[in-house]
Amino acid sequence: MIKIFQFIIFLILVTSSSILSSFGQDKGTNPFLIEGIYSKNTGKSPEIAKQNTLKYARRDALMVLLARISRPLAVADQTSDEEIVEMIRSEQILDEKFSGNNYSANFNFVFAKDFVDHILNKKNSNFDDNDIVKKKVPEKFILIPIKFTTNKPLIWEEENDWRVILSRVITKNDLEDKFILPTANKENILLFNSQNIINLSANEIESAINKNESRGIYLFNFSFDEIENKVMVKATYLEPGFKKNFSLAFTNADKIEYNELIKKVAEKTLDFVEKNPITVQSDFSNKNPEVDFKISSFSDWLMIKNTLEKTNMIDKIEIKSISRDNIKAKLQIAGSKFNIEEIFYKLNLQYSKLPQGTYEINAISK
């Protein structure tokens, strides 16, 4: 009987040892061991708060793992919570704290290499960092041809022959994949009309760009001086938070007929736009800035990440790279009410402005 009892104790010790070794043996040598993930969350009950916290901690750990094994960080967006659970071999919870329906803890995870390889390899084999580039803002532009008369600007009216000719030139030169000429439907007429065309609001600009899956809007204001026999195209380029004006003048030195003149002006205007792409200045880059967060541990990052996400001013945080002491992320600002520097000020975050419109924040816990 004593021998049987001793054997049971031995099994318990062996089992406990094997569980603990999943952390101990991997420590410092295994990239699949992810330590020091701090996370906190709330829920309708303490148990749900703990479940929510653990779910987000697992996903943060996956992000660290992806960076370590040189896999695209965007893969995390294609990985479900269930798949992450499958990839984790063991979990360790430290310093957990309950406060009402709030829960926080530090976590250590060990990922199973075979399950990680199996699940990640099921993802699109062509999915790489270039896919992130492909998802950037499309290089298509909305064109709004406006003909100025003595009475009012013509946009959708039949008398706007400038619009008709531009449409023909776009079709003839196979430029439909570059330029979008909206149709004269009710929605577009309400969006672009003689009352607002001179001063489109930020919401109207964003609405048109999102609807047409384009990068920006060109307003082409056409006027013809019959006395000087000259055409003027006053152009305005618009993106959310950015505006640029430029003018093109065409003198009819050869005194060609009006219809031929307007056609040549349309061709030269589109050619100029294609060969002289708009370079958006730093005031627009502030709407989607890249920020370097200096950290001493991953918990530093999670704390500042939570601070940013809890505001209604940041729509999305896209991690570009992770290292031991630095997180590089791109922030997507919600709407156009604030720029990034105003947001940093409101959150009491000290920042340094770097070249090319990037920023640096010291996120190390004090």
C-alpha positions in Angstrom: 0.0 0.0 0.0 2.9 2.3 0.9 4.6 1.5 -2.5 1.4 2.4 -4.4 1.1 5.7 -2.5 4.7 6.5 -3.2 4.1 5.7 -6.9 1.1 8.1 -7.0 3.2 10.8 -5.4 5.9 10.2 -8.0 3.5 10.5 -10.9 2.2 13.8 -9.4 5.7 15.1 -9.2 6.6 14.1 -12.7 3.4 15.6 -14.1 4.0 18.9 -12.2 7.6 18.9 -13.3 6.6 18.5 -17.0 4.0 21.3 -16.8 6.5 23.7 -15.2 9.3 22.7 -17.6 7.2 24.1 -20.5 8.2 27.5 -19.2 11.5 26.7 -17.5 13.2 24.8 -20.3 12.2 27.3 -22.9 13.2 30.4 -21.0 15.7 32.5 -22.9 16.2 30.1 -25.7 12.9 29.6 -27.3 11.3 32.3 -29.5 7.9 30.6 -28.9 8.1 31.5 -25.2 6.4 34.9 -24.8 6.7 36.5 -21.4 5.5 39.6 -19.6 2.3 40.3 -21.5 0.3 42.7 -19.3 -3.4 43.0 -20.1 -6.5 44.4 -18.5 -10.2 44.5 -19.5 -13.7 44.7 -18.2 -16.9 42.6 -18.5 -20.4 42.1 -17.3 -19.0 39.9 -14.5 -15.5 39.3 -13.1 -15.3 36.0 -15.0 -16.2 37.6 -18.3 -13.6 40.3 -17.6 -11.0 37.6 -17.1 -12.0 35.9 -20.4 -11.8 39.2 -22.3 -8.4 40.0 -20.8 -7.0 36.6 -21.6 -8.3 36.8 -25.2 -6.5 40.1 -25.8 -3.4 39.0 -24.0 -3.2 35.9 -26.3 -3.5 38.1 -29.4 -0.8 40.5 -28.2 1.4 37.5 -27.6 0.8 36.3 -31.1 1.9 39.7 -32.4 5.2 39.4 -30.5 5.7 35.9 -31.9 5.0 37.0 -35.5 7.7 39.7 -35.1 10.2 37.2 -33.7 9.7 34.6 -36.4 9.7 37.2 -39.2 6.1 36.6 -40.3 4.0 39.6 -41.5 2.2 41.2 -38.5 -0.9 41.6 -40.6 -1.3 37.8 -40.4 -2.7 38.4 -36.9 -5.8 40.1 -38.5 -6.4 36.9 -40.5 -6.2 34.6 -37.4 -9.2 33.9 -35.2 -9.3 33.7 -31.4 -9.9 29.9 -31.7 -6.8 29.4 -33.9 -4.7 31.3 -31.4 -5.9 29.0 -28.6 -4.9 26.0 -30.8 -1.4 27.4 -31.2 -0.8 27.9 -27.5 0.7 24.9 -25.6 0.6 26.4 -22.1 -0.3 29.6 -20.3 0.8 31.1 -17.0 -1.1 33.8 -15.1 0.8 36.1 -12.7 -0.3 38.9 -10.4 -4.0 38.7 -11.4 -6.2 41.4 -9.8 -10.0 41.7 -9.7 -11.6 45.0 -9.0 -15.4 44.8 -9.4 -15.9 43.8 -13.1 -12.3 44.7 -14.0 -9.5 42.2 -14.3 -5.7 42.6 -15.0 -2.8 40.2 -14.9 0.6 39.4 -16.4 0.8 36.5 -18.7 3.4 34.1 -20.0 2.7 31.9 -23.1 4.4 29.0 -24.8 3.3 28.5 -28.4 3.6 25.0 -29.9 5.8 25.3 -33.0 4.1 22.5 -34.9 0.6 24.1 -34.4 1.9 27.5 -35.3 3.4 26.3 -38.5 0.3 24.3 -39.4 -2.1 27.2 -38.8 0.0 30.0 -40.3 0.8 27.9 -43.4 -3.0 27.5 -44.0 -3.1 31.2 -44.5 -2.7 32.6 -48.0 0.8 31.6 -49.1 1.0 34.8 -51.0 0.2 36.9 -48.0 3.3 39.0 -47.2 4.2 42.5 -46.3 3.6 43.6 -49.8 -0.1 43.0 -49.3 -0.1 45.8 -46.8 1.2 48.1 -49.6 -1.5 46.8 -51.9 -4.1 47.9 -49.4 -2.9 51.5 -49.3 -5.1 54.3 -50.6 -5.9 53.6 -54.3 -4.5 55.9 -57.0 -7.8 56.8 -58.5 -9.2 60.3 -58.6 -12.6 61.8 -58.8 -13.0 64.5 -61.4 -15.6 67.2 -61.1 -15.6 69.4 -64.3 -17.1 72.8 -63.7 -17.8 75.4 -66.3 -18.0 79.0 -65.1 -20.5 81.3 -66.7 -21.5 84.8 -65.8 -24.5 83.5 -63.9 -23.4 80.4 -62.0 -21.0 77.4 -62.1 -22.4 74.6 -64.3 -21.8 71.0 -63.1 -24.5 68.6 -64.2 -26.3 70.9 -66.7 -26.3 70.0 -70.4 -24.6 73.3 -71.2 -21.4 72.0 -69.5 -19.7 70.9 -72.6 -16.4 70.8 -70.6 -17.7 67.8 -68.8 -18.8 66.0 -72.0 -15.4 66.5 -73.7 -13.5 65.3 -70.6 -15.6 62.2 -70.5 -14.8 61.5 -74.1 -11.1 62.0 -73.7 -11.0 59.7 -70.6 -12.8 57.0 -72.6 -10.7 57.4 -75.7 -7.4 57.2 -73.9 -8.5 54.3 -71.6 -8.1 56.4 -68.4 -11.1 55.0 -66.6 -8.9 53.1 -64.1 -7.2 56.4 -63.2 -10.1 59.0 -63.3 -13.6 58.7 -62.1 -16.3 61.0 -63.6 -19.3 60.6 -61.3 -22.7 60.1 -63.0 -25.5 62.7 -62.7 -27.6 60.8 -60.2 -29.5 62.2 -57.2 -26.8 61.4 -54.7 -24.0 63.0 -56.7 -26.1 66.1 -57.5 -26.7 66.6 -53.8 -23.0 66.0 -53.0 -21.7 68.4 -55.6 -23.8 71.4 -56.5 -23.5 75.1 -57.3 -24.2 76.0 -53.6 -21.3 74.0 -52.1 -18.8 73.3 -54.9 -16.6 76.3 -53.9 -16.3 75.2 -50.3 -16.9 71.5 -49.8 -16.9 70.4 -46.2 -14.6 67.7 -44.8 -17.5 65.3 -44.4 -18.5 65.8 -48.1 -15.0 65.2 -49.3 -14.6 62.0 -47.1 -18.0 60.8 -48.3 -17.2 61.1 -52.0 -13.8 59.6 -51.6 -15.1 56.6 -49.6 -18.0 56.0 -52.0 -15.8 56.0 -55.1 -12.8 54.1 -53.4 -10.5 56.9 -54.5 -7.6 58.8 -53.2 -8.8 62.4 -53.8 -10.9 64.9 -55.8 -9.9 67.2 -58.6 -12.2 70.2 -59.2 -11.5 71.5 -62.8 -12.9 75.0 -63.2 -13.1 75.8 -66.9 -13.5 79.3 -68.3 -13.0 80.7 -71.8 -12.1 84.3 -72.6 -13.5 84.9 -76.0 -11.8 88.3 -76.3 -8.3 87.0 -75.6 -9.1 83.6 -77.1 -7.7 81.9 -74.0 -8.8 79.0 -71.8 -8.1 79.0 -68.1 -8.4 75.8 -65.9 -8.3 76.7 -62.2 -7.9 73.4 -60.4 -8.3 72.4 -56.8 -7.2 69.1 -55.4 -8.8 67.8 -52.2 -8.1 65.1 -49.7 -9.4 65.0 -46.1 -7.3 67.7 -44.3 -5.5 68.8 -47.4 -6.1 71.2 -50.2 -4.0 72.4 -53.1 -4.8 75.0 -55.9 -3.1 75.4 -59.2 -3.9 77.0 -62.6 -3.4 76.0 -66.2 -3.6 78.5 -69.0 -4.0 77.7 -72.7 -3.7 80.4 -75.4 -5.4 79.6 -78.8 -2.4 80.8 -80.8 -3.4 78.7 -83.8 -7.0 80.0 -83.6 -8.5 76.5 -83.9 -12.3 76.0 -83.5 -13.8 76.0 -80.0 -14.7 72.3 -80.0 -11.2 71.3 -81.0 -9.7 73.7 -78.5 -11.7 72.4 -75.6 -10.6 68.8 -76.6 -6.9 69.8 -76.6 -7.3 71.5 -73.2 -8.9 68.4 -71.8 -6.1 66.2 -73.1 -3.4 68.5 -71.8 -5.1 68.9 -68.4 -5.2 65.2 -67.8 -1.7 64.7 -69.1 -0.5 67.4 -66.7 -2.2 65.7 -63.7 -0.8 62.3 -64.6 2.8 63.6 -65.0 2.6 65.9 -61.9 1.1 63.9 -59.0 0.2 65.7 -55.9 2.6 65.4 -53.1 0.6 65.6 -49.9 2.4 67.7 -47.3 3.1 66.9 -43.7 -0.2 68.4 -42.5 -2.0 65.5 -44.1 0.5 62.9 -42.9 -0.5 64.0 -39.4 -3.9 62.4 -40.1 -2.2 59.0 -40.4 1.1 59.4 -38.7 3.8 56.8 -37.9 4.9 56.9 -34.3 7.9 55.3 -32.6 7.0 54.3 -29.0 10.1 53.8 -26.8 9.4 51.0 -24.2 11.3 49.0 -21.5 8.8 46.1 -21.5 5.8 45.0 -23.5 3.5 46.2 -20.7 4.6 49.8 -21.4 3.2 49.3 -24.9 0.0 47.8 -23.8 -0.6 50.6 -21.3 -0.2 53.4 -23.9 -2.1 51.3 -26.5 -5.0 51.1 -24.1 -4.8 54.9 -23.5 -5.0 55.6 -27.2 -7.8 53.1 -27.9 -10.0 54.3 -25.1 -10.3 57.7 -26.8 -12.7 58.3 -29.6 -10.0 60.1 -31.6 -8.0 57.0 -32.8 -9.8 54.6 -35.2 -7.0 52.0 -35.6 -3.5 51.2 -34.5 -1.5 49.3 -37.1 1.8 47.8 -35.8 4.6 48.0 -38.3 7.5 46.5 -36.3 8.3 45.3 -32.8 11.6 45.1 -31.1 12.8 44.8 -27.5 12.7 48.6 -26.8 10.7 50.1 -29.6 7.2 49.7 -31.2 6.7 51.4 -34.6 3.0 51.9 -35.3 0.8 53.8 -37.7 -2.2 55.6 -36.2 -5.4 56.2 -38.1 -7.1 59.3 -36.7 -10.9 59.3 -36.5 -12.6 62.0 -38.6 -10.9 65.4 -39.3 -11.6 67.3 -36.1 -8.1 66.8 -34.5 -4.6 66.3 -35.8 -2.2 64.0 -34.1 -0.4 66.8 -32.2 -3.7 68.0 -30.7 -4.5 64.4 -29.6 -1.0 64.0 -28.0 -1.7 67.3 -26.1 -5.1 66.2 -24.9 -3.7 62.9 -23.6 -0.8 64.6 -22.0 1.7 62.7 -24.0 5.2 64.2 -24.5 6.4 63.8 -28.1 9.2 64.6 -30.5 8.6 65.4 -34.1 11.0 63.6 -36.5 11.7 64.0 -40.2 9.1 63.0 -42.8 6.2 63.8 -40.4 6.9 60.9 -38.0 6.8 61.2 -34.2 8.6 59.6 -31.1 7.0 59.1 -27.7 8.7 57.9 -24.6 6.3 55.3 -23.3 8.5 53.8 -20.6 6.7 53.5 -17.2 7.9 55.9 -14.6 
